[in-house]
Amino acid sequence: MPETNVSPTLVPVEPVEKDDALAVAEVARAGRAIKGEIAKRIIGQERVVAELLVALLARGHCLFVGVPGLAKTLLISTLAEVLHLKFQRIQFTPDLMPSDITGTDVLEEDHATGRRSFRFIKGPVFANLVLADEINRTPPKTQAALLQSMQEQRVTAGGTTHDLPPPFLVLATQNPIEQEGTYPLPEAQLDRFMLQIDVGYPSESEELEIVRRATSAARPTLERALSPERILALQELVLRVPVADHVVRYAVQLVRASRPVPEAPAWVREFLAYGAGPRASQFLILGAKARAILDGRYAASVEDVRALALPTLQHRLVLNFQAESQGITAAALVQKLLGAVAV
């Protein structure tokens, strides 16, 4: 049976009630507090932190791409500490097996009766915040172990399905694909990441401050900003944020314009093998809602969609040989899409 791209979390939106309006103001305050706590350890990277918070409220997984040493792992562990979430780090290596992630059944014997039975031992995926560190250093077979958990928040092992603890978020780091010892992520798994967040080098002033802090004895103490229960409530709030029809239409048109079908622009057919699917449209709207309430606004706008177009679409565009031979990137094509699709 073909896989459906319709997310069960997309429900008709309702007008923002008085309590929701107060909650939106709380989200904006909490967002500022979280950023302030993260800034005690992470210098700069304001865009990266902002997009991470959008994904958190929209229940979206994130793929962080950047060279080693840019504090990707530190950022994720810091977020878990600030939010008081159960955190697990999985170091992806070439010899990692799927059961090392999801868990395994072990055979146990009752010494009193002599009866044997299987007991499931949970793997590190059973956490609120799972760091898949250097996810592209393990073969696709092991990468695929996260597919069910990322989509359904469940794990099936030995014919039994186990629910994962909410809230559940996979934050993966990836080295640039050109480095040795890396494997490309399957398209099915890439599509399950809401955002691909590119992490760049710090500015000179930021790097100076990083070196000063990292080489000193001072270790800042972080304060808790939100509880796991409150995060779940705010994730539900995102679903109730109103969004106008023209905003939804713009998101859908942007995604549909990325597909190399006969009616697509010539440059789309020239450089793309595949475009983004309907899941991208859903994530654009969910992300726009989350971005709006983090800004203290009660409704998502076209500008929210445009602001999230690059991290939402770039990992979903499959370039053909023509684009690769000319050095054209997915990011450049997303910018071209933004200029081609009328608001």
CORCORJO-V435367 format. One record per residue. N is the residue number from 0. OMEGA is omega in degrees with one decimal (NA if undefined). Layout:
BEGIN
n->N omega->OMEGA
n->N omega->OMEGA
END
This chain:
BEGIN
n->0 omega->-177.2
n->1 omega->179.7
n->2 omega->176.7
n->3 omega->-179.9
n->4 omega->-178.1
n->5 omega->-178.6
n->6 omega->179.9
n->7 omega->-178.1
n->8 omega->-179.4
n->9 omega->-179.9
n->10 omega->177.5
n->11 omega->-177.4
n->12 omega->179.4
n->13 omega->175.6
n->14 omega->179.2
n->15 omega->178.2
n->16 omega->-177.7
n->17 omega->179.5
n->18 omega->178.4
n->19 omega->178.7
n->20 omega->176.3
n->21 omega->178.9
n->22 omega->177.8
n->23 omega->177.0
n->24 omega->177.2
n->25 omega->179.3
n->26 omega->179.9
n->27 omega->178.4
n->28 omega->-179.7
n->29 omega->178.1
n->30 omega->178.0
n->31 omega->180.0
n->32 omega->179.4
n->33 omega->178.3
n->34 omega->179.6
n->35 omega->178.7
n->36 omega->179.3
n->37 omega->-178.9
n->38 omega->176.4
n->39 omega->-179.5
n->40 omega->-175.9
n->41 omega->179.3
n->42 omega->179.3
n->43 omega->178.8
n->44 omega->-179.0
n->45 omega->-180.0
n->46 omega->-179.5
n->47 omega->-179.8
n->48 omega->-179.6
n->49 omega->179.9
n->50 omega->176.8
n->51 omega->179.3
n->52 omega->175.2
n->53 omega->-179.4
n->54 omega->179.5
n->55 omega->-178.6
n->56 omega->-179.5
n->57 omega->-179.6
n->58 omega->-177.7
n->59 omega->177.0
n->60 omega->-176.0
n->61 omega->173.8
n->62 omega->180.0
n->63 omega->-177.4
n->64 omega->179.2
n->65 omega->179.8
n->66 omega->179.0
n->67 omega->173.8
n->68 omega->-178.6
n->69 omega->174.2
n->70 omega->177.3
n->71 omega->-179.9
n->72 omega->179.6
n->73 omega->178.7
n->74 omega->-175.9
n->75 omega->178.9
n->76 omega->177.0
n->77 omega->177.6
n->78 omega->179.5
n->79 omega->-179.9
n->80 omega->-179.7
n->81 omega->-177.0
n->82 omega->178.6
n->83 omega->179.5
n->84 omega->173.9
n->85 omega->-171.0
n->86 omega->174.9
n->87 omega->176.6
n->88 omega->176.0
n->89 omega->177.9
n->90 omega->-177.0
n->91 omega->-179.8
n->92 omega->-178.2
n->93 omega->-177.7
n->94 omega->179.3
n->95 omega->180.0
n->96 omega->178.8
n->97 omega->-179.3
n->98 omega->175.8
n->99 omega->-179.8
n->100 omega->-172.1
n->101 omega->-174.8
n->102 omega->-176.2
n->103 omega->174.8
n->104 omega->176.4
n->105 omega->-179.5
n->106 omega->179.6
n->107 omega->179.1
n->108 omega->175.2
n->109 omega->-175.4
n->110 omega->-179.0
n->111 omega->-175.1
n->112 omega->-176.9
n->113 omega->-179.6
n->114 omega->179.1
n->115 omega->178.6
n->116 omega->179.1
n->117 omega->174.4
n->118 omega->-177.9
n->119 omega->175.0
n->120 omega->-174.7
n->121 omega->176.5
n->122 omega->-177.0
n->123 omega->178.2
n->124 omega->179.8
n->125 omega->179.3
n->126 omega->176.3
n->127 omega->-177.4
n->128 omega->-178.0
n->129 omega->176.1
n->130 omega->174.5
n->131 omega->-171.0
n->132 omega->-178.2
n->133 omega->-172.7
n->134 omega->-177.1
n->135 omega->173.5
n->136 omega->176.9
n->137 omega->-177.6
n->138 omega->-178.8
n->139 omega->179.4
n->140 omega->-179.8
n->141 omega->176.0
n->142 omega->-176.4
n->143 omega->178.6
n->144 omega->-179.2
n->145 omega->-172.1
n->146 omega->-177.6
n->147 omega->-178.1
n->148 omega->-179.2
n->149 omega->-176.7
n->150 omega->-170.9
n->151 omega->-175.3
n->152 omega->177.6
n->153 omega->176.3
n->154 omega->176.8
n->155 omega->179.5
n->156 omega->179.6
n->157 omega->179.3
n->158 omega->179.9
n->159 omega->-179.5
n->160 omega->-178.9
n->161 omega->178.3
n->162 omega->176.6
n->163 omega->-176.1
n->164 omega->176.1
n->165 omega->-9.3
n->166 omega->-177.8
n->167 omega->-176.8
n->168 omega->173.5
n->169 omega->176.4
n->170 omega->-175.2
n->171 omega->172.2
n->172 omega->-177.5
n->173 omega->172.4
n->174 omega->176.7
n->175 omega->-170.9
n->176 omega->-178.3
n->177 omega->-178.3
n->178 omega->-179.5
n->179 omega->175.8
n->180 omega->179.4
n->181 omega->178.3
n->182 omega->177.1
n->183 omega->177.0
n->184 omega->176.9
n->185 omega->-178.7
n->186 omega->-179.8
n->187 omega->179.4
n->188 omega->177.2
n->189 omega->-177.3
n->190 omega->179.2
n->191 omega->173.1
n->192 omega->179.6
n->193 omega->-175.4
n->194 omega->163.1
n->195 omega->-176.0
n->196 omega->179.1
n->197 omega->-179.4
n->198 omega->-177.0
n->199 omega->178.8
n->200 omega->175.8
n->201 omega->174.1
n->202 omega->-178.2
n->203 omega->-179.6
n->204 omega->177.8
n->205 omega->-179.2
n->206 omega->175.9
n->207 omega->179.4
n->208 omega->177.3
n->209 omega->-178.7
n->210 omega->179.5
n->211 omega->-176.9
n->212 omega->-174.6
n->213 omega->-177.7
n->214 omega->177.4
n->215 omega->-179.1
n->216 omega->-176.2
n->217 omega->176.2
n->218 omega->-175.0
n->219 omega->175.9
n->220 omega->-177.7
n->221 omega->176.1
n->222 omega->-179.0
n->223 omega->-176.5
n->224 omega->-179.4
n->225 omega->175.2
n->226 omega->176.7
n->227 omega->-179.8
n->228 omega->180.0
n->229 omega->176.8
n->230 omega->178.5
n->231 omega->179.1
n->232 omega->-179.4
n->233 omega->174.1
n->234 omega->175.3
n->235 omega->178.1
n->236 omega->179.8
n->237 omega->-178.7
n->238 omega->-177.4
n->239 omega->179.8
n->240 omega->-178.3
n->241 omega->174.5
n->242 omega->-177.0
n->243 omega->-178.8
n->244 omega->-176.6
n->245 omega->176.6
n->246 omega->176.8
n->247 omega->-179.1
n->248 omega->179.7
n->249 omega->179.3
n->250 omega->-179.6
n->251 omega->179.6
n->252 omega->179.1
n->253 omega->-179.8
n->254 omega->-178.4
n->255 omega->179.2
n->256 omega->-178.9
n->257 omega->-174.2
n->258 omega->-177.0
n->259 omega->176.6
n->260 omega->-176.2
n->261 omega->-177.7
n->262 omega->-179.4
n->263 omega->175.7
n->264 omega->-176.0
n->265 omega->-176.7
n->266 omega->175.7
n->267 omega->179.4
n->268 omega->-178.1
n->269 omega->-170.3
n->270 omega->-175.6
n->271 omega->173.3
n->272 omega->177.6
n->273 omega->176.3
n->274 omega->-178.5
n->275 omega->179.6
n->276 omega->-177.3
n->277 omega->178.2
n->278 omega->178.8
n->279 omega->177.9
n->280 omega->179.6
n->281 omega->-179.3
n->282 omega->176.8
n->283 omega->-179.0
n->284 omega->177.6
n->285 omega->177.8
n->286 omega->178.7
n->287 omega->177.4
n->288 omega->-179.8
n->289 omega->179.7
n->290 omega->-179.3
n->291 omega->-176.1
n->292 omega->174.3
n->293 omega->177.1
n->294 omega->179.2
n->295 omega->-179.9
n->296 omega->-173.5
n->297 omega->-177.4
n->298 omega->178.7
n->299 omega->-177.9
n->300 omega->175.5
n->301 omega->179.6
n->302 omega->175.2
n->303 omega->178.2
n->304 omega->-179.0
n->305 omega->-178.8
n->306 omega->-178.0
n->307 omega->-176.8
n->308 omega->-177.0
n->309 omega->-179.4
n->310 omega->-179.8
n->311 omega->-171.3
n->312 omega->-167.0
n->313 omega->-179.9
n->314 omega->179.0
n->315 omega->179.0
n->316 omega->178.9
n->317 omega->-178.2
n->318 omega->174.9
n->319 omega->-176.6
n->320 omega->-178.9
n->321 omega->-179.9
n->322 omega->-178.5
n->323 omega->-179.5
n->324 omega->179.7
n->325 omega->178.4
n->326 omega->179.2
n->327 omega->-176.8
n->328 omega->175.9
n->329 omega->178.8
n->330 omega->178.9
n->331 omega->-179.9
n->332 omega->175.8
n->333 omega->177.4
n->334 omega->177.9
n->335 omega->176.6
n->336 omega->179.8
n->337 omega->178.2
n->338 omega->-175.5
n->339 omega->-176.9
n->340 omega->-177.0
n->341 omega->178.2
n->342 omega->NA
END
